[in-house]
Amino acid sequence: MGEPKGAARKGVRTAVVPDPDDGRRPIAWLHITAPGGAMPTATSWCVCGHDRSAVGHRRVLALIAEHNDHRESCPLRNPQEGRAAA
């Protein structure tokens, strides 16, 4: 008699994993590096074909702003089909 053996007895926890097929997919990435205070570099890439890179503080900051602006104008995030012409 005694306690059951195995994982249940040890109280192993399971993680709740979000549904992998909830329809959301990443379509754009912004990758920034500045190892050890070195010259920063950044890459902005989107599935729609937007592909930019920058080196240096000012250019990386400008690329971050451009990446954020692209989010508003990307045809994959903001489809124009079915919208009335302005």
C-alpha positions as CSV (number, residue, x, y, z in Angstrom):
1,M,0.0,0.0,0.0
2,G,1.6,3.4,0.2
3,E,1.8,6.2,-2.2
4,P,1.6,5.9,-6.0
5,K,4.9,6.0,-7.8
6,G,5.9,8.3,-10.7
7,A,5.4,11.9,-11.7
8,A,2.0,12.4,-10.2
9,R,3.3,11.6,-6.7
10,K,6.2,14.1,-7.2
11,G,3.9,16.9,-8.1
12,V,5.3,17.6,-11.6
13,R,3.6,20.7,-13.0
14,T,2.5,21.1,-16.6
15,A,2.7,24.4,-18.4
16,V,-0.3,25.8,-20.2
17,V,0.7,26.3,-23.7
18,P,-1.2,28.7,-25.9
19,D,-3.0,27.3,-29.0
20,P,-0.3,27.2,-31.7
21,D,-2.9,27.6,-34.4
22,D,-4.8,30.7,-33.2
23,G,-4.3,32.5,-36.5
24,R,-1.6,34.9,-35.4
25,R,1.8,34.8,-37.2
26,P,4.8,37.1,-37.0
27,I,5.2,38.9,-40.2
28,A,7.8,41.6,-39.3
29,W,11.0,41.6,-37.3
30,L,13.3,44.3,-35.9
31,H,16.6,43.0,-34.8
32,I,19.0,45.4,-32.9
33,T,22.5,44.6,-31.6
34,A,25.1,46.6,-29.7
35,P,27.4,44.1,-28.0
36,G,29.4,45.6,-25.2
37,G,28.7,49.2,-26.2
38,A,30.0,48.7,-29.7
39,M,28.6,50.3,-32.8
40,P,24.9,49.4,-32.9
41,T,23.4,47.6,-36.0
42,A,19.8,46.9,-36.8
43,T,17.8,45.0,-39.4
44,S,14.1,45.6,-40.2
45,W,12.4,42.8,-42.2
46,C,8.9,42.1,-43.2
47,V,7.2,39.3,-45.2
48,C,5.8,41.9,-47.6
49,G,9.4,42.5,-48.9
50,H,10.4,45.5,-46.7
51,D,14.1,44.8,-45.9
52,R,16.3,47.5,-44.4
53,S,19.5,47.6,-42.3
54,A,21.4,50.3,-40.5
55,V,24.7,50.8,-38.7
56,G,25.4,53.6,-36.2
57,H,23.4,55.3,-33.5
58,R,21.5,57.9,-35.6
59,R,20.8,55.4,-38.5
60,V,19.6,52.7,-36.1
61,L,17.3,55.2,-34.4
62,A,16.0,56.3,-37.8
63,L,15.4,52.6,-38.8
64,I,13.4,52.0,-35.6
65,A,11.2,54.9,-36.5
66,E,10.9,53.6,-40.1
67,H,10.0,50.1,-38.9
68,N,7.2,51.6,-36.7
69,D,5.9,53.6,-39.6
70,H,6.0,50.5,-41.8
71,R,3.6,48.8,-39.4
72,E,1.0,51.3,-40.3
73,S,1.5,51.1,-44.0
74,C,2.3,47.4,-44.5
75,P,-0.2,45.8,-47.0
76,L,-0.1,42.5,-45.0
77,R,-1.2,44.2,-41.7
78,N,-3.5,46.7,-43.4
79,P,-5.1,45.1,-46.5
80,Q,-6.6,47.7,-48.8
81,E,-9.0,45.2,-50.5
82,G,-12.6,46.1,-49.8
83,R,-11.9,49.6,-48.6
84,A,-13.4,52.6,-50.2
85,A,-10.9,54.8,-52.1
86,A,-10.2,58.1,-50.4
